């Protein structure tokens, strides 16, 4: 039986550039959750994906001067050596998590 561990792949503050997570050799990542927060006041487009070419989630925060959140829930398989990344054209806080499974 394989051990299953919840893993935080990405976490960032609005003052930071979101990091990139590279799945380590010998593992496969299952991305399950993304939560994004905007402080409001400007239109912000965001996207979440693999290797910067396979985007599987996207959203937009409106220009309303209200704090807003965006979520994605699912199951995406990311192979060893591939990158999990988040991009936006405005400041956001965020966190992405899932499972990191050791290959047999």
N, C-alpha and C positions, 0 to 999 in steps of 0.2 A: 504494500500500500504506500502511495506517495504522500509526503508531508505537504500540506497546503498552508500557505502563509499569506495573510493580507499584507499588501505592500503599498506604501505611498510612493507613487512614481514621480509626481510633480507637486510642488507647492511654491507659491511666489506671492509677493506683495506688489501693490501697484507701483511702488518706487523701483521695482526690479524688472529686468528682462526675464521672462519665464525660462526656466532651465529646460534642457533636453535630457531625456532618460534613454540611455542605450541599454537594451536588454543584454545581460551578460552571456557569455559563451556557456553552453550547457543548460540553458533555461529557456522557457517560453513564458511570455507575459500574457495575462488575460486582463484587459482593461475593462473595468466595470462601471466606474463612476467619475464624473467630472462636475465640479461646482465652480461657477465663475461669479464674481461680484463686481459691480460697477458703482462708483460713488455718484453717478449721474452728472448731468450738466453738459454732456457732449455725446454725439452719436459715435458708437463704437461697434465695429464689426469684429467677430472672432471666429476662429476655426481650430479644430482639434483633429490630429491624425497621426499617420505613420510615415516617416521618411520625408515629410514635406510634399508628398505627391498623392497620398491616399488620405483624403480628408473624409472623416466619417461623422463629424458633428460640426455645426456652424450656427451662429446666431447673431443678433444685433441688439444692442442697447440703444434706446431712443435718446433724443436730446433732452428729455424731461429732466428736471432738476431733482429727481428722486433717486434714491439708491435702488438698484435693480439686480436681480440674480438670474442666472441661466444655469440649467442643469442638463446633463445627458446621462442616461442609464442604458447599459447594453452589455455586449460581450464581443470584444474584438481581440483576435489572436495576433500577437506580435512575436515574430521569430527572433532568435539570438542574433545580435548584431544590428537589428533594426532600431530606429529611433521613435520614441513617443514624444510628440511636441504639440505645443499650443502657441498660436499667434493671434495678435489683435492689433488694431490700429489706434488703440487708446489705452489708458491705464486700467488695469483690472487686478483683483486678487483672485487666486484660484488654487484648487487642489484636485489632483487626479489619483485614483487608487484602483486596486484590483488584486490579482493573485500573481505571484511569481512561482512557477512550477519547475522543479528539476526534471530534466529529460532522463529517460531510462538508460 
